[in-house]
Amino acid sequence: MTREGNISQIWYTRCPVPTPVGLSVQLGLLEDSFSKQGITLNSIIDSKDRNIRSSHFNHHLDYSFRHGGNVPPIRARSEGSRTRLVGITWTDEFQAIITLPDSGIATTKDLAGRRFGIARRPPGIVDFMAATALKGLVSALSLEGLTPNDVEIVDIPLPDSVLDDREGPQLYGLRNRQAYGPEMAALLRGEVDAIYVKGTPGISIANLFATRTVVEFGFHPDPKIRVNSGSPRLLTVDERLAEERPDLVATLIETLKRTSDWAQTHADEVRRFVAREVGASEEVVAAANGPDLHRHLGIGLAAELVDAVGHYKDFLHEWGFLAGSFDIETWIDRRPWALIETRAVA
C-alpha cells in the first residue's frame, strides 16, 4: 500500500454520533481534501472484514484515524496501542437515569437500596457501554451525596461482542442494533429498577416506553458531571501516520475546522446531517443534543478538554476498565496544530 511517507490510502472510522468527521464525510470535504493528494479514504466500520471493523475499537490499523467515543481509544492506549491524540470535541447530549412510572422511584435519593442494571459484554473488546452506564450512575448519585455502594448493581449479561451488533439478519438492513434494548427488557421484566441511557437512542427508547426520568444531567453546569464516554470525543491517529505524514494529520484537522466553521451558520443542515448520521429523526436529535448543537462541533486541544479526558481516564482506571494508567500529555501530539499555524502565516 505504501512506501514510507508515500501513502495511497487511509482508513478512517467514526461513531454514529455528532462529530465534525461525520459532517465532513457527508459534505464531501474530507474526500476532497485527501483526493487532491492522491489518497483514498476507506471506512473501517463499513468494511465486510470483521478484523478491519475491530480497528474501530482497538485502533490496530496503520495509516488510520478515529473520531468518536473515548473509552476504546483510551483503553487501546492503556494496552500499548501506538496512537496519538490530536483533537478533542465536546458535544453535550441527553444523559439520564430512567425507571418505570410505577417503580416508586421519583428522585435520585429514592435509588438508595434499589437495583441498578448495567449490561455487560463478554471479555474481549472493551465494554464501553458498561463503563458509560457506571459513570452515569456515579455522576447522578454524586449530585445527592450518594455512591454506588448505596445501590445494588445488577449485571445484565449479554452473549455477544459489540462487533455482533454490526452484522447479521437481526439488523433488518440497518447499520447498528438499537441501543439499550437488553437494559429496557430487564427493566420491563422487573429484574432491575433503573437504568442509564444517553444520546438519541436513549431519548428514543425512554420516549417509546413512557419511562420516568429520575434525573437528567447531560447539560449539567459542572463538566465533571457531564464527562462520560461521549463527552468529550477524541480524534486519534495511529503512530505511523503521525510520524511519517504529520502534514496529512494537519490537513485532516484543517478540514474538520472548516467543517466546524460551516456548522456555526447552518443549524438546520447540521441537524439534518446528524439525524442521518445517528439514524434518528431531526426531532430526536434536537431533543437529545439541544438547540445549539451546531455551535458545539469545534475541535481543539484546550486545557479544559485535556483535563476532561484525564478525568475520565482516571475513572476508567479506578473501576477496572483499563490495563493500566498513563499520562495524557504524553499521548497528545500538538505538532499538526503547529504546522497549521505555520501554514496560516505562510
Secondary structure, 3 states (H helix, E strand, C coil): CEECCEECEEEEEECCCCCHHHHHHHHCHHHHHHHCCCCEEEECCCCCCHHHHCHHHHCCCCCEEEEECCHHHHHHHHCCCCEEEEEEECCCCCEEEEECCCCCCCCHHHHCCCEEEEEECCCCCCCHHHHHHHHHHHHHHHCCCCCHHHCEEEEEECCCCHHHHHCCHHHCCCCCCCCCHHHHHHHHCCCCCEEEEEHHHHHHHHHHCCCEEEEECCCCCCHHHHCECCECEEEEEEHHHHHHCHHHHHHHHHHHHHHHHHHHCCHHHHHHHHHHHHCCCHHHHHHHHCCCHHHCCCCECCHHHHHHHHHHHHHHHHCCCCCCCCCHHHHECCHHHHHHHHHHHC
